Amino acid sequence: MIVRDAHRHGPKEYVITSPRSLVVSAFTAFAAFGAFWGVWGASVPRVQDQADVTDGELGFALLFVGAGALPAMMLVGRVLDRWGLRVSAAVIALLGLVGAGLALTAVDLPALCAGLAVAGASSGAADVAMNAVAGRAEKLAGRPVITRAHGTFSALVVLTSLGTGAASAAGLPLAVPFAVVAALSVAAGAALFTTLPPGATGQDEEEAAPARLAPVTRSRLLPLLLVGVLGTLAFASENAHQSWSAVFAQDELHAGAWLTTVAPAVFAGTVAITRFCLGGLNDAHARPVLLGGAATAALGALVISVSPNLLLAAVGLILGGAGTAVLFPTLLGVVSRNVEEAYRGRATSIVGTVSYMGFLLGPVYVGVWADATGLRGAMVAVAALAAALVALTPPLLRLSGFTAPSARPAPERADA
């Protein structure tokens, strides 16, 4: 396929891959990413035992995930704009290999911290890269892709976490599930390399030079930061539930060990199902989806806060999962369909990095409120995050300018 697009030196043509190939690439990348995090989440207790660290030392080591992820997320945007979407193939393959290396080398606290920093950097780079692929696929295909791609991630988290639990119960070594994910990630990376377009999509050779990358001006940065603020609230609410639901079930509802582990799975499973079911909504529904999702998430947190038993808490978790599931993918979709192609990598990295702060701080936020008011009070505080998102979504989207359809003319397409 050939695409003709406007350019300051006149019309230009560049070869792109088919929409179908891009969509398949996006789902492949998200599946590999979800497989890694599903295995990691289920393996944390065994990694802690292997490294022989206390709970406090484990908490300290986990900070290195964010320390590695944040700079990598900012850097990879420029790399994508310079060298193109095939960068995604390398970072997805690297993430699986890093996970296998972590499982083999995390034998003490320093090694665990170093491994988590590298894993965080690989994960952050993969996160931005795969969202850039999904954004390009959505824009080119002319139909929603991002939300369902995120649903694939959530589904693989659930499946691989259950599989890892079964492997652990069977007495298999810690490295086995990580080795499986490494093999899957390398295979996914190879598939991505063959299906993604070569070079910097939408840029000619002159524009692709590092010195020629369009600068991040204030007029470009501010709208992305405003959307990132909404993403921060969305991620904070989502990860608060994901990280604390098992603790709430155990401490407040006195659930047994097996039922305690089910709570995060209920939440993640609901997120996956919701993303698949609502992933077909187009850009015209972005604002009502955001407002409805945030309101549902707030209601879910409030239900959890007053739950006298596990059944009602599960209802709250389902509401919370359904509400938060659509928030960040919808925000990313709004940005993606309005951003210039030559700026896609950096736009995705800016929104993703700012939003990721909420992912990191959400569990901390719950911990602070839990110390002050107890876990039930902390759930009310989580509801306040979602309520703030309801209040801020209309004005911040309006200020960002992303509520209106893109002013750029649609590219003309002609078969090669």
C-alpha positions in Angstrom: 0.0 0.0 0.0 1.1 3.6 -0.7 0.1 6.5 1.4 0.3 10.1 0.2 0.5 12.8 2.8 1.0 16.5 3.0 4.6 17.7 3.5 6.3 21.1 3.7 8.2 20.3 0.5 5.1 19.1 -1.3 3.3 15.7 -1.3 5.3 12.6 -0.4 4.7 8.9 -0.6 5.9 6.2 1.8 5.2 2.5 2.0 3.4 1.2 5.0 2.3 -2.2 6.1 -1.3 -3.3 6.0 -3.8 -2.4 8.7 -4.3 -6.0 9.4 -0.6 -6.7 10.0 -0.4 -3.7 12.4 -3.4 -4.9 14.3 -2.0 -8.4 14.7 1.4 -6.9 15.7 -0.3 -4.9 18.4 -2.1 -7.9 19.9 1.0 -10.0 19.7 3.0 -7.4 21.6 0.4 -7.0 24.3 0.1 -10.7 24.7 3.8 -11.1 25.3 3.8 -8.2 27.7 0.9 -9.6 29.7 2.5 -13.1 29.9 5.6 -11.5 31.4 3.7 -9.6 34.1 1.5 -12.6 34.9 4.4 -14.8 35.6 6.2 -12.1 37.6 3.2 -11.3 39.8 2.6 -15.0 40.6 6.4 -15.5 41.2 7.0 -12.7 43.7 6.9 -14.9 46.8 9.3 -17.4 45.3 11.6 -14.7 44.1 11.6 -13.3 47.7 12.5 -16.7 49.1 15.3 -17.2 46.6 16.8 -13.8 47.3 16.3 -14.3 51.1 15.0 -10.8 51.7 12.5 -9.5 54.2 9.2 -7.8 53.3 10.7 -4.4 53.8 13.7 -5.3 51.7 11.4 -6.6 49.0 9.4 -3.3 49.1 12.7 -1.4 48.7 13.7 -3.6 45.8 10.4 -3.1 44.0 11.1 0.7 43.8 13.8 -0.1 41.3 11.1 -1.2 38.8 9.9 2.4 38.6 13.4 3.7 38.7 14.3 1.8 35.6 11.0 2.3 33.8 10.6 6.0 33.9 13.7 7.1 32.1 13.3 4.2 29.6 9.8 5.3 28.8 10.9 8.9 28.0 13.9 7.7 25.9 12.1 5.1 23.8 9.7 7.7 22.3 12.5 9.4 20.5 13.9 6.1 19.5 10.6 5.1 17.9 10.3 8.4 16.0 13.9 8.0 14.8 14.0 4.3 13.8 10.4 3.3 13.5 8.0 0.7 15.0 10.3 -2.2 14.6 12.0 -1.1 17.8 9.0 -2.8 19.5 10.3 -6.2 18.3 13.6 -5.7 20.1 12.2 -4.5 23.4 9.5 -7.2 23.6 12.1 -9.9 23.0 14.4 -8.3 25.5 11.8 -8.1 28.2 11.3 -11.9 28.2 15.1 -12.5 28.3 15.5 -10.1 31.1 12.8 -11.9 33.1 14.6 -15.2 32.7 17.9 -13.6 33.7 16.2 -12.1 36.8 14.9 -15.6 37.9 18.3 -17.0 37.6 20.4 -14.2 39.2 18.2 -12.8 42.0 20.0 -14.6 44.8 20.4 -11.6 47.2 19.2 -8.1 47.7 21.8 -6.3 45.4 21.2 -8.8 42.6 17.4 -8.4 43.0 17.6 -4.6 42.9 19.8 -4.7 39.8 17.6 -7.2 38.1 14.4 -5.3 38.8 15.9 -2.0 37.5 16.8 -3.7 34.2 13.3 -5.4 34.1 11.7 -2.0 34.8 13.6 -0.4 32.0 12.7 -3.2 29.6 9.1 -3.1 30.7 8.8 0.7 30.4 10.3 0.7 26.9 8.0 -2.2 25.8 5.0 -0.4 27.3 5.5 2.7 25.2 6.5 0.8 22.1 3.5 -1.5 22.0 1.1 1.4 22.7 2.7 3.2 19.8 2.1 0.2 17.6 -1.5 -0.1 18.8 -2.1 3.6 18.2 -0.7 3.5 14.7 -2.9 0.4 14.0 -6.0 2.1 15.3 -5.4 5.2 13.2 -4.6 3.3 10.0 -7.3 0.7 10.4 -10.0 3.3 11.2 -11.4 1.2 14.0 -10.8 0.8 17.7 -7.7 -1.4 18.6 -6.1 0.0 21.7 -8.7 -1.0 24.3 -8.9 -4.6 23.1 -5.2 -4.8 22.9 -5.1 -3.8 26.6 -7.7 -6.5 27.1 -5.3 -9.1 25.6 -2.7 -7.9 28.1 -5.1 -8.4 31.1 -6.3 -11.8 29.8 -2.7 -13.0 29.5 -1.9 -11.7 33.0 -4.7 -13.9 34.4 -3.8 -17.0 32.4 -0.1 -16.9 33.0 -0.4 -16.1 36.7 -2.7 -19.2 37.1 -0.3 -21.3 35.0 2.7 -20.1 37.1 0.8 -21.0 40.3 0.2 -24.5 38.9 3.9 -24.8 38.0 4.8 -23.7 41.6 2.4 -26.3 43.1 3.9 -29.0 40.9 7.3 -28.1 42.3 8.9 -26.9 39.1 11.9 -24.6 39.4 11.3 -20.8 39.5 13.1 -20.4 36.2 10.7 -22.6 34.3 7.8 -20.2 33.8 10.2 -17.4 33.1 12.0 -19.5 30.5 8.6 -20.2 28.8 7.8 -16.5 28.7 11.3 -15.7 27.3 10.7 -18.2 24.5 7.3 -16.7 23.8 8.7 -13.1 23.9 11.5 -14.0 21.5 9.0 -15.6 19.1 6.7 -12.5 19.4 9.7 -10.2 18.7 10.5 -12.2 15.6 6.9 -12.0 14.4 6.8 -8.3 15.1 10.0 -7.7 13.2 8.6 -9.4 10.1 5.2 -7.6 10.2 6.0 -4.1 11.3 7.0 -1.5 8.7 10.8 -0.7 8.4 12.1 2.8 9.0 10.5 5.8 10.6 6.8 5.5 9.5 5.6 8.7 8.0 9.0 10.4 7.9 11.3 10.8 5.0 15.1 10.4 5.4 15.7 14.0 6.2 13.1 14.1 8.9 14.3 10.8 10.4 17.7 12.3 11.3 18.0 12.7 15.1 18.8 16.4 14.8 15.7 17.0 12.6 13.2 15.5 15.0 10.5 18.0 15.6 11.0 19.7 19.0 8.7 19.1 21.9 7.2 22.6 22.0 5.0 24.0 24.7 2.0 23.8 22.3 2.6 20.1 21.9 3.6 19.3 25.4 0.8 20.9 27.4 -2.1 19.0 25.9 -0.2 15.7 26.5 0.5 16.6 30.1 -3.2 17.4 30.7 -4.2 14.0 29.4 -1.4 12.5 31.4 -2.9 14.0 34.6 -6.1 12.1 33.8 -4.1 9.0 33.1 -2.3 9.4 36.5 -5.7 9.3 38.3 -6.9 6.4 36.2 -3.8 4.3 36.9 -3.7 5.2 40.6 -7.2 3.9 41.0 -6.6 0.8 39.0 -3.3 -0.3 40.7 -4.7 0.6 44.1 -7.3 -2.2 43.7 -4.9 -4.6 42.0 -2.3 -4.2 44.8 -4.5 -4.0 47.8 -7.5 -6.2 47.1 -5.9 -9.4 48.5 -4.7 -7.5 51.6 -8.3 -6.1 52.2 -9.8 -9.6 51.8 -7.3 -11.0 54.4 -7.2 -8.2 57.0 -10.8 -6.8 56.9 -12.8 -9.9 55.8 -10.6 -12.6 57.3 -10.6 -14.6 54.1 -8.6 -17.8 53.8 -5.4 -18.0 51.8 -7.0 -19.4 48.7 -9.8 -16.9 48.6 -7.3 -14.1 49.3 -5.5 -14.9 46.1 -8.7 -15.0 44.1 -9.4 -11.3 44.7 -6.7 -9.9 42.3 -7.8 -12.5 39.7 -11.4 -11.3 40.0 -10.3 -7.8 39.4 -7.9 -8.6 36.5 -10.4 -10.9 34.9 -13.1 -8.2 35.0 -10.7 -5.7 33.5 -10.0 -8.1 30.6 -13.7 -8.9 29.9 -14.6 -5.2 30.0 -11.9 -4.2 27.6 -13.0 -6.9 25.1 -16.7 -6.0 25.4 -16.3 -2.2 25.2 -13.2 -2.1 23.0 -15.3 -1.5 19.9 -16.6 1.9 20.9 -15.1 4.7 18.7 -13.7 8.1 19.5 -17.1 9.8 19.5 -17.9 7.9 22.8 -14.6 8.8 24.5 -16.0 11.4 27.0 -19.0 9.3 28.2 -16.8 6.2 28.4 -14.3 8.1 30.6 -17.1 9.7 32.8 -19.0 6.4 33.1 -15.9 4.4 33.8 -14.7 6.8 36.5 -18.1 6.9 38.2 -18.3 3.1 38.2 -14.9 2.9 39.7 -15.8 5.3 42.4 -18.9 3.3 43.2 -16.9 0.1 43.3 -14.4 1.5 45.8 -17.3 2.7 48.0 -19.0 -0.8 47.9 -15.7 -2.4 49.0 -15.3 0.1 51.8 -18.6 -1.0 53.4 -18.5 -4.7 52.5 -19.3 -7.0 55.4 -18.3 -10.1 53.5 -16.3 -11.4 50.6 -19.3 -11.7 48.3 -20.1 -8.0 48.5 -16.4 -7.1 48.2 -16.3 -9.1 45.0 -19.2 -7.0 43.6 -17.2 -3.9 44.5 -14.1 -5.3 42.8 -16.0 -6.2 39.7 -17.4 -2.6 39.6 -13.9 -1.2 40.2 -12.4 -3.4 37.5 -15.1 -2.6 35.0 -14.8 1.1 35.6 -11.0 1.4 35.6 -10.6 -1.0 32.6 -11.6 1.6 30.0 -9.9 4.7 31.4 -6.3 4.7 30.2 -6.9 2.9 26.9 -9.6 5.5 26.0 -7.3 8.4 26.9 -4.5 6.9 24.9 -6.8 6.3 22.0 -8.0 10.0 22.0 -4.3 11.2 21.8 -3.3 8.6 19.3 -5.9 9.5 16.8 -5.0 13.2 16.9 -1.3 13.1 17.1 1.1 13.6 14.1 2.6 10.4 12.9 6.2 11.7 13.1 5.5 12.6 16.7 3.7 9.4 17.8 6.6 7.8 19.8 7.3 10.9 21.9 3.6 11.7 22.4 3.0 8.1 23.6 6.0 8.2 25.9 4.9 11.6 27.5 1.4 10.5 28.2 2.6 7.0 29.3 5.3 8.3 31.6 3.1 10.9 33.3 0.3 8.3 33.7 2.7 5.7 35.0 3.3 7.9 38.1 -0.2 7.0 39.1 0.6 3.3 38.7 3.6 3.7 41.0 1.9 6.0 43.6 -1.5 4.4 43.8 -0.5 1.6 46.1 1.5 4.1 48.2 -1.5 6.4 48.4 -3.6 3.5 49.8 -0.9 2.7 52.3 -0.8 6.2 53.6 -4.6 6.4 54.0 -4.7 2.9 55.5 -2.2 4.0 58.3 -4.4 7.0 59.0 -7.9 5.7 58.7 -7.7 1.9 58.2 -8.2 0.0 55.0 -11.9 0.8 54.7 -11.1 4.5 54.9 -8.4 4.0 52.3 -11.0 2.6 49.9 -13.0 5.7 50.4 -9.9 7.6 49.4 -9.6 5.5 46.3 -13.2 6.4 45.5 -12.1 10.1 45.8 -9.5 9.5 43.1 -12.2 8.3 40.7 -14.5 11.2 41.7 -11.7 13.6 40.9 -11.3 12.0 37.5 -15.1 12.6 36.9 -14.7 16.2 37.8 -11.5 16.9 35.9 -12.2 15.0 32.6 -14.4 17.6 30.9 -12.2 20.7 31.6 -8.9 19.0 30.9 -10.0 17.3 27.7 -11.4 20.6 26.5 -8.1 22.5 27.3 -6.1 19.8 25.6 -7.9 20.2 22.4 -8.2 16.5 21.9 -12.0 16.4 22.1 -12.5 17.7 18.6 -11.7 15.5 15.5 -8.3 15.8 14.1 -7.9 18.9 11.9 -5.3 17.2 9.7 -6.8 15.8 6.5 -7.0 12.1 6.2 -4.3 10.6 4.0 -5.2 9.5 0.5 -4.7 5.8 0.0 -4.0 4.0 -3.2 -3.1 0.4 -3.8 0.5 -0.2 -4.8 
